[in-house]
């Protein structure tokens, strides 16, 4: 016997499910079809539904007003952009999603094949470095943080916590300590935005010796 059902077939002291079903009156479907909802034992726990299964789709939402007139107005005005001469069949859902430019299967296939057509293609492959290999290690981060004294290399603000590649990884930058600098969140975001057109920008002087510092020496201190 299921947990919670007593020997007199009551559920936690409630009346028998058969008596509950006999006492209920099946409501009319809210879609206006005139049929009554078929009651089930599970309705005592979940609640009696307002619609017969599938009948809720017969109702139109309040913002559906005027959509049928819009479909009739737009029908036959939008020609397929592929040049076949056929017109796009406008349906009510296009009022919310927008009218497509192409008929089904008429849109050209995207050019994502390997080669110059791919958006991420780089002509100079020798300048590409794996991002994992260009990541800064924990020891390198400690050396850079101590060298800059926790201040941003661009604006000098204290509390800088983001480690930046002076030469971006996409342009061949490495994870060496000489390519690392400490930036605040605002300067890091600004540098990321201007990096495609980045030239030499006036920055605060880099700490002396950071380009030649050996992270292994710092590792001995932190061990």
C-alpha positions as CSV (number, residue, x, y, z in Angstrom):
1,X,0.0,0.0,0.0
2,X,1.4,3.4,-0.9
3,X,2.9,5.6,1.8
4,X,0.3,7.8,3.4
5,X,-2.7,5.7,2.5
6,X,-4.5,4.2,5.5
7,X,-6.4,0.9,5.6
8,X,-9.7,2.7,4.9
9,X,-8.2,4.1,1.7
10,X,-8.1,7.7,2.9
11,X,-5.2,10.0,2.1
12,X,-3.8,11.6,5.3
13,X,-7.3,11.7,6.8
14,X,-9.1,13.0,3.6
15,X,-12.2,11.5,2.2
16,X,-12.1,8.6,-0.2
17,X,-11.1,9.6,-3.7
18,X,-14.3,8.0,-5.2
19,X,-16.4,10.1,-2.9
20,X,-14.5,13.3,-3.8
21,X,-15.0,12.6,-7.5
22,X,-18.7,11.9,-7.0
23,X,-19.1,15.2,-5.1
24,X,-17.4,17.3,-7.8
25,X,-19.2,18.8,-10.8
26,X,-17.2,18.8,-14.0
27,X,-16.8,22.4,-15.3
28,X,-17.4,23.5,-18.8
29,X,-14.3,23.9,-21.0
30,X,-13.1,27.5,-20.9
31,X,-12.6,27.6,-24.7
32,X,-16.4,27.8,-25.3
33,X,-16.8,24.4,-27.0
34,X,-19.6,23.4,-24.6
35,X,-17.9,20.1,-23.5
36,X,-17.1,19.3,-19.8
37,X,-13.7,18.5,-18.5
38,X,-13.3,14.8,-17.6
39,X,-12.4,14.6,-13.9
40,X,-9.6,12.3,-12.8
41,X,-8.3,11.3,-9.3
42,X,-5.1,13.3,-9.9
43,X,-7.1,16.5,-10.1
44,X,-7.7,16.6,-6.3
45,X,-3.9,17.1,-5.9
46,X,-3.1,19.1,-9.0
47,X,-6.4,21.0,-9.3
48,X,-9.2,20.8,-11.9
49,X,-8.0,22.2,-15.3
50,X,-9.9,24.9,-17.1
51,X,-9.5,23.4,-20.5
52,X,-9.9,20.0,-22.1
53,X,-6.5,18.8,-23.3
54,X,-5.5,20.8,-26.4
55,X,-8.5,23.2,-26.3
56,X,-6.5,26.1,-24.9
57,X,-5.0,26.6,-28.3
58,X,-8.4,27.6,-29.7
59,X,-8.3,30.9,-27.8
60,X,-6.5,34.0,-29.2
61,X,-4.4,36.1,-27.0
62,X,-5.5,39.7,-26.4
63,X,-2.5,41.0,-28.4
64,X,-3.6,38.9,-31.4
65,X,-6.1,41.5,-32.5
66,X,-5.5,42.8,-36.0
67,X,-3.0,40.1,-36.9
68,X,-5.3,38.4,-39.4
69,X,-5.8,41.8,-41.2
70,X,-2.0,42.3,-41.1
71,X,-1.4,38.9,-42.7
72,X,-3.9,39.7,-45.5
73,X,-2.2,43.1,-46.1
74,X,1.3,41.7,-46.2
75,X,0.5,38.6,-48.3
76,X,2.0,38.7,-51.8
77,X,4.3,41.7,-51.1
78,X,7.6,39.9,-50.1
79,X,9.5,38.2,-52.8
80,X,12.1,35.6,-52.0
81,X,15.6,37.2,-51.9
82,X,17.2,34.3,-53.8
83,X,15.8,35.6,-57.1
84,X,13.5,32.6,-57.8
85,X,10.5,35.0,-58.3
86,X,8.3,33.3,-55.8
87,X,6.7,35.1,-52.8
88,X,7.1,34.3,-49.1
89,X,3.9,32.9,-47.6
90,X,3.1,35.2,-44.6
91,X,1.6,33.5,-41.6
92,X,0.4,34.9,-38.2
93,X,3.6,33.9,-36.3
94,X,5.6,36.2,-38.6
95,X,3.9,39.2,-36.9
96,X,6.1,38.4,-33.8
97,X,9.2,36.8,-35.4
98,X,9.4,38.9,-38.6
99,X,8.9,38.0,-42.2
100,X,11.7,35.8,-43.5
101,X,13.7,36.9,-46.5
102,X,14.0,33.5,-48.1
103,X,11.6,30.6,-48.8
104,X,12.5,27.3,-47.0
105,X,15.7,25.8,-48.4
106,X,16.2,28.8,-50.6
107,X,18.7,30.6,-48.3
108,X,22.4,30.3,-49.4
109,X,24.5,28.0,-47.3
110,X,26.9,29.9,-44.9
111,X,30.5,30.0,-46.0
112,X,32.2,28.4,-43.0
113,X,34.6,26.1,-44.7
114,X,38.3,26.1,-43.7
115,X,40.2,28.8,-45.5
116,X,40.0,32.6,-46.1
117,X,36.2,32.4,-46.1
118,X,36.0,31.5,-42.4
119,X,35.6,34.6,-40.1
120,X,38.3,33.3,-37.7
121,X,40.8,32.7,-40.4
122,X,44.3,34.1,-39.8
123,X,46.8,34.4,-42.6
124,X,49.9,34.6,-40.5
125,X,49.7,31.2,-38.7
126,X,53.1,31.6,-37.2
127,X,51.9,34.3,-34.8
128,X,49.2,32.1,-33.3
129,X,49.8,30.6,-29.8
130,X,47.7,28.2,-27.9
131,X,45.7,30.1,-25.3
132,X,46.5,27.5,-22.6
133,X,50.2,27.9,-23.2
134,X,49.8,31.7,-23.0
135,X,48.0,31.7,-19.6
136,X,49.8,33.2,-16.7
137,X,50.9,30.8,-13.9
138,X,50.3,31.4,-10.2
139,X,53.9,32.2,-9.5
140,X,54.0,34.7,-12.4
141,X,50.9,36.4,-11.1
142,X,52.5,36.8,-7.7
143,X,55.7,38.3,-9.2
144,X,53.7,40.8,-11.3
145,X,51.4,41.8,-8.5
146,X,54.3,42.5,-6.1
147,X,56.3,44.3,-8.9
148,X,53.4,46.7,-9.6
149,X,52.5,47.0,-5.9
150,X,48.8,46.3,-6.6
151,X,48.4,49.4,-8.7
152,X,47.1,49.6,-12.3
153,X,49.8,50.0,-14.9
154,X,47.7,52.5,-16.9
155,X,45.9,54.8,-14.4
156,X,47.8,54.0,-11.2
157,X,44.6,53.1,-9.3
158,X,45.1,50.9,-6.3
159,X,43.4,47.5,-5.9
160,X,44.0,46.3,-9.4
161,X,43.5,42.6,-9.7
162,X,43.4,41.7,-13.4
163,X,46.4,40.4,-15.2
164,X,46.7,41.5,-18.8
165,X,48.8,40.5,-21.8
166,X,50.7,43.5,-23.1
167,X,50.7,41.9,-26.5
168,X,47.3,40.1,-26.9
169,X,47.3,36.3,-27.4
170,X,45.5,36.7,-30.7
171,X,48.5,38.7,-31.9
172,X,51.1,36.3,-30.8
173,X,51.5,37.3,-27.1
174,X,52.9,34.7,-24.7
175,X,52.5,34.0,-21.1
176,X,56.0,35.1,-20.1
177,X,56.5,37.5,-17.3
178,X,57.8,40.2,-19.6
179,X,54.4,40.2,-21.4
180,X,52.3,40.7,-18.2
181,X,51.0,43.8,-16.6
182,X,48.5,44.5,-13.8
183,X,45.4,46.5,-14.7
184,X,42.2,47.6,-13.0
185,X,38.8,46.4,-14.4
186,X,38.1,49.7,-16.2
187,X,41.4,49.9,-18.0
188,X,41.4,46.2,-18.9
189,X,38.0,46.6,-20.5
190,X,39.1,49.8,-22.3
191,X,42.3,48.1,-23.6
192,X,40.3,45.1,-24.9
193,X,38.1,47.5,-26.9
194,X,40.9,49.4,-28.6
195,X,43.2,46.4,-29.1
196,X,42.4,45.9,-32.8
197,X,43.6,49.5,-33.3
198,X,46.1,49.5,-30.4
199,X,49.4,51.3,-30.9
200,X,51.9,52.4,-28.3
201,X,50.1,54.2,-25.5
202,X,51.7,56.2,-22.7
203,X,51.7,54.0,-19.6
204,X,53.1,54.2,-16.2
205,X,56.7,53.1,-16.1
206,X,57.1,49.3,-15.7
207,X,58.9,48.2,-12.6
208,X,62.6,47.8,-13.1
209,X,63.7,44.2,-13.5
210,X,60.2,42.7,-14.2
211,X,61.2,41.7,-17.7
212,X,64.2,39.7,-16.4
213,X,62.7,38.4,-13.2
214,X,62.8,34.7,-12.8
215,X,59.5,33.2,-11.5
216,X,61.4,30.2,-10.1
217,X,63.1,32.5,-7.6
218,X,59.7,33.7,-6.4
219,X,58.5,30.1,-6.2
220,X,61.2,29.3,-3.6
221,X,60.0,32.2,-1.4
222,X,56.3,31.0,-1.5
223,X,57.2,27.3,-0.8
